[in-house]
Structure formats: C-alpha cells, structure tokens
C-alpha cells in the first residue's frame, strides 16, 4: 500500500499533463527520463499539500488575523515515502517540530 496511485490524483495528473502518470511499479531510477518523470509526479503531488495549507491559512486570516497558522512541518527523513515532506508547509509562517518523539530508532535521541 502506498500513497501513490490514488485514482483521483492519477486522473488529475493525466488531464493536466496529457500523458500517463509514472506508475511507481515501473519507475527505473537508472534511467534519467524515468527518474525525471517520477520527480515531476512527486513534486506535483506535494503541491496539493502546500495548496491546502495556503487555503487554510487564508481562511484563518479572514476570521482571526491575530492567529498564527502552524502545523507539524518537520518530520522524519523517511517521511517522503509516507506521502509527506517538510516543505509542504513552506507557505506557513511558523515551522514546527515533531514534538518529543519520532517514528523510529532510539526515541528521544534521534538527530
């Protein structure tokens, strides 16, 4: 199970770019064109997260301009495989950490 191949996102990508999405099962990192297609897909998908944060921040600012929008925007190095990456909150004015825990290894002693 992966966050890639969500049917609505596949349809949207294919409509936007006029070509099939780069199916993760067929990506060959040894081929530059395959890796470039995958990078385009991944960056395009991450744009949805950034757009959602921009929209949320706009809504909060309209209602309570004195509130500061923030989210847990720093996550583990492996988070990209989770479909999430720290740059997705780049539109928000505050960068927030993961708290006092992490998903792997020695708990509080992760770098």
Rosetta constraint file for C-alpha pairs under 8 A:
AtomPair CA 2 CA 81 HARMONIC 7.97 0.50
AtomPair CA 2 CA 82 HARMONIC 7.61 0.50
AtomPair CA 3 CA 81 HARMONIC 7.97 0.50
AtomPair CA 3 CA 82 HARMONIC 6.76 0.50
AtomPair CA 3 CA 83 HARMONIC 5.66 0.50
AtomPair CA 4 CA 24 HARMONIC 7.18 0.50
AtomPair CA 4 CA 83 HARMONIC 7.78 0.50
AtomPair CA 5 CA 9 HARMONIC 7.12 0.50
AtomPair CA 5 CA 10 HARMONIC 6.03 0.50
AtomPair CA 5 CA 23 HARMONIC 7.11 0.50
AtomPair CA 5 CA 24 HARMONIC 7.89 0.50
AtomPair CA 6 CA 10 HARMONIC 6.11 0.50
AtomPair CA 7 CA 11 HARMONIC 6.20 0.50
AtomPair CA 8 CA 12 HARMONIC 6.12 0.50
AtomPair CA 9 CA 13 HARMONIC 6.01 0.50
AtomPair CA 9 CA 45 HARMONIC 7.88 0.50
AtomPair CA 10 CA 14 HARMONIC 6.16 0.50
AtomPair CA 10 CA 20 HARMONIC 7.98 0.50
AtomPair CA 10 CA 21 HARMONIC 6.18 0.50
AtomPair CA 11 CA 15 HARMONIC 6.12 0.50
AtomPair CA 12 CA 16 HARMONIC 6.08 0.50
AtomPair CA 13 CA 17 HARMONIC 6.04 0.50
AtomPair CA 13 CA 18 HARMONIC 7.90 0.50
AtomPair CA 13 CA 20 HARMONIC 7.75 0.50
AtomPair CA 13 CA 21 HARMONIC 6.48 0.50
AtomPair CA 13 CA 41 HARMONIC 7.87 0.50
AtomPair CA 14 CA 18 HARMONIC 5.18 0.50
AtomPair CA 14 CA 19 HARMONIC 5.20 0.50
AtomPair CA 14 CA 20 HARMONIC 5.34 0.50
AtomPair CA 14 CA 21 HARMONIC 6.12 0.50
AtomPair CA 15 CA 19 HARMONIC 7.63 0.50
AtomPair CA 21 CA 41 HARMONIC 7.17 0.50
AtomPair CA 22 CA 26 HARMONIC 7.16 0.50
AtomPair CA 22 CA 27 HARMONIC 6.73 0.50
AtomPair CA 22 CA 34 HARMONIC 7.72 0.50
AtomPair CA 22 CA 37 HARMONIC 6.24 0.50
AtomPair CA 22 CA 38 HARMONIC 5.90 0.50
AtomPair CA 22 CA 41 HARMONIC 7.06 0.50
AtomPair CA 23 CA 27 HARMONIC 6.60 0.50
AtomPair CA 24 CA 38 HARMONIC 7.72 0.50
AtomPair CA 27 CA 34 HARMONIC 5.70 0.50
AtomPair CA 27 CA 35 HARMONIC 6.81 0.50
AtomPair CA 27 CA 38 HARMONIC 6.98 0.50
AtomPair CA 28 CA 34 HARMONIC 5.72 0.50
AtomPair CA 28 CA 35 HARMONIC 6.63 0.50
AtomPair CA 29 CA 34 HARMONIC 6.46 0.50
AtomPair CA 29 CA 35 HARMONIC 5.14 0.50
AtomPair CA 30 CA 34 HARMONIC 7.90 0.50
AtomPair CA 30 CA 35 HARMONIC 7.53 0.50
AtomPair CA 31 CA 35 HARMONIC 6.29 0.50
AtomPair CA 32 CA 36 HARMONIC 5.98 0.50
AtomPair CA 33 CA 37 HARMONIC 6.12 0.50
AtomPair CA 34 CA 38 HARMONIC 6.28 0.50
AtomPair CA 35 CA 39 HARMONIC 6.12 0.50
AtomPair CA 36 CA 40 HARMONIC 6.19 0.50
AtomPair CA 37 CA 41 HARMONIC 6.27 0.50
AtomPair CA 38 CA 42 HARMONIC 6.10 0.50
AtomPair CA 39 CA 43 HARMONIC 6.08 0.50
AtomPair CA 40 CA 44 HARMONIC 5.97 0.50
AtomPair CA 41 CA 45 HARMONIC 6.17 0.50
AtomPair CA 42 CA 46 HARMONIC 6.26 0.50
AtomPair CA 43 CA 47 HARMONIC 6.35 0.50
AtomPair CA 44 CA 48 HARMONIC 7.34 0.50
AtomPair CA 45 CA 49 HARMONIC 7.54 0.50
AtomPair CA 46 CA 50 HARMONIC 6.64 0.50
AtomPair CA 46 CA 83 HARMONIC 7.83 0.50
AtomPair CA 46 CA 84 HARMONIC 7.36 0.50
AtomPair CA 46 CA 85 HARMONIC 7.83 0.50
AtomPair CA 46 CA 88 HARMONIC 6.29 0.50
AtomPair CA 47 CA 51 HARMONIC 6.02 0.50
AtomPair CA 47 CA 88 HARMONIC 7.29 0.50
AtomPair CA 48 CA 52 HARMONIC 6.15 0.50
AtomPair CA 49 CA 53 HARMONIC 6.37 0.50
AtomPair CA 49 CA 88 HARMONIC 5.57 0.50
AtomPair CA 49 CA 89 HARMONIC 7.54 0.50
AtomPair CA 50 CA 54 HARMONIC 6.20 0.50
AtomPair CA 50 CA 88 HARMONIC 4.82 0.50
AtomPair CA 50 CA 89 HARMONIC 5.86 0.50
AtomPair CA 50 CA 90 HARMONIC 7.10 0.50
AtomPair CA 50 CA 91 HARMONIC 6.66 0.50
AtomPair CA 51 CA 55 HARMONIC 6.10 0.50
AtomPair CA 52 CA 56 HARMONIC 6.11 0.50
AtomPair CA 53 CA 57 HARMONIC 5.97 0.50
AtomPair CA 53 CA 88 HARMONIC 7.95 0.50
AtomPair CA 53 CA 89 HARMONIC 6.48 0.50
AtomPair CA 53 CA 91 HARMONIC 6.91 0.50
AtomPair CA 53 CA 92 HARMONIC 7.05 0.50
AtomPair CA 54 CA 58 HARMONIC 6.11 0.50
AtomPair CA 54 CA 91 HARMONIC 6.10 0.50
AtomPair CA 54 CA 92 HARMONIC 7.23 0.50
AtomPair CA 55 CA 59 HARMONIC 6.29 0.50
AtomPair CA 56 CA 60 HARMONIC 6.26 0.50
AtomPair CA 57 CA 61 HARMONIC 6.07 0.50
AtomPair CA 57 CA 69 HARMONIC 5.94 0.50
AtomPair CA 57 CA 92 HARMONIC 7.16 0.50
AtomPair CA 58 CA 62 HARMONIC 6.24 0.50
AtomPair CA 59 CA 63 HARMONIC 6.51 0.50
AtomPair CA 60 CA 64 HARMONIC 5.62 0.50
AtomPair CA 60 CA 65 HARMONIC 6.76 0.50
AtomPair CA 60 CA 67 HARMONIC 7.21 0.50
AtomPair CA 60 CA 69 HARMONIC 7.51 0.50
AtomPair CA 61 CA 65 HARMONIC 4.15 0.50
AtomPair CA 61 CA 66 HARMONIC 7.46 0.50
AtomPair CA 61 CA 67 HARMONIC 7.11 0.50
AtomPair CA 68 CA 93 HARMONIC 7.33 0.50
AtomPair CA 68 CA 94 HARMONIC 7.66 0.50
AtomPair CA 69 CA 92 HARMONIC 6.25 0.50
AtomPair CA 69 CA 93 HARMONIC 6.77 0.50
AtomPair CA 69 CA 94 HARMONIC 6.93 0.50
AtomPair CA 70 CA 92 HARMONIC 6.26 0.50
AtomPair CA 70 CA 93 HARMONIC 7.01 0.50
AtomPair CA 70 CA 94 HARMONIC 5.30 0.50
AtomPair CA 70 CA 95 HARMONIC 6.73 0.50
AtomPair CA 70 CA 96 HARMONIC 6.76 0.50
AtomPair CA 71 CA 89 HARMONIC 7.32 0.50
AtomPair CA 71 CA 94 HARMONIC 7.72 0.50
AtomPair CA 71 CA 95 HARMONIC 7.22 0.50
AtomPair CA 71 CA 96 HARMONIC 6.09 0.50
AtomPair CA 72 CA 95 HARMONIC 7.33 0.50
AtomPair CA 72 CA 96 HARMONIC 4.97 0.50
AtomPair CA 72 CA 97 HARMONIC 5.65 0.50
AtomPair CA 72 CA 98 HARMONIC 5.78 0.50
AtomPair CA 73 CA 85 HARMONIC 7.75 0.50
AtomPair CA 73 CA 86 HARMONIC 5.07 0.50
AtomPair CA 73 CA 87 HARMONIC 7.36 0.50
AtomPair CA 73 CA 88 HARMONIC 7.34 0.50
AtomPair CA 73 CA 89 HARMONIC 5.77 0.50
AtomPair CA 73 CA 95 HARMONIC 5.86 0.50
AtomPair CA 73 CA 96 HARMONIC 5.37 0.50
AtomPair CA 73 CA 97 HARMONIC 6.24 0.50
AtomPair CA 73 CA 98 HARMONIC 7.33 0.50
AtomPair CA 74 CA 85 HARMONIC 7.66 0.50
AtomPair CA 74 CA 86 HARMONIC 4.90 0.50
AtomPair CA 74 CA 95 HARMONIC 7.19 0.50
AtomPair CA 74 CA 96 HARMONIC 6.20 0.50
AtomPair CA 74 CA 97 HARMONIC 4.91 0.50
AtomPair CA 74 CA 98 HARMONIC 5.84 0.50
AtomPair CA 75 CA 79 HARMONIC 6.30 0.50
AtomPair CA 75 CA 85 HARMONIC 6.98 0.50
AtomPair CA 75 CA 86 HARMONIC 6.13 0.50
AtomPair CA 75 CA 97 HARMONIC 7.09 0.50
AtomPair CA 75 CA 98 HARMONIC 5.81 0.50
AtomPair CA 76 CA 102 HARMONIC 7.26 0.50
AtomPair CA 76 CA 103 HARMONIC 7.50 0.50
AtomPair CA 78 CA 82 HARMONIC 7.35 0.50
AtomPair CA 79 CA 83 HARMONIC 6.73 0.50
AtomPair CA 79 CA 84 HARMONIC 5.50 0.50
AtomPair CA 79 CA 85 HARMONIC 5.65 0.50
AtomPair CA 80 CA 84 HARMONIC 5.08 0.50
AtomPair CA 80 CA 85 HARMONIC 5.08 0.50
AtomPair CA 84 CA 88 HARMONIC 7.23 0.50
AtomPair CA 86 CA 90 HARMONIC 7.79 0.50
AtomPair CA 89 CA 95 HARMONIC 7.54 0.50
AtomPair CA 90 CA 95 HARMONIC 7.87 0.50
AtomPair CA 98 CA 102 HARMONIC 7.05 0.50
AtomPair CA 100 CA 108 HARMONIC 6.21 0.50
AtomPair CA 101 CA 107 HARMONIC 5.71 0.50
AtomPair CA 101 CA 108 HARMONIC 5.51 0.50
AtomPair CA 102 CA 107 HARMONIC 5.90 0.50
AtomPair CA 102 CA 108 HARMONIC 7.17 0.50
AtomPair CA 102 CA 110 HARMONIC 7.36 0.50
AtomPair CA 103 CA 107 HARMONIC 7.60 0.50
AtomPair CA 105 CA 110 HARMONIC 6.91 0.50
AtomPair CA 106 CA 110 HARMONIC 6.10 0.50
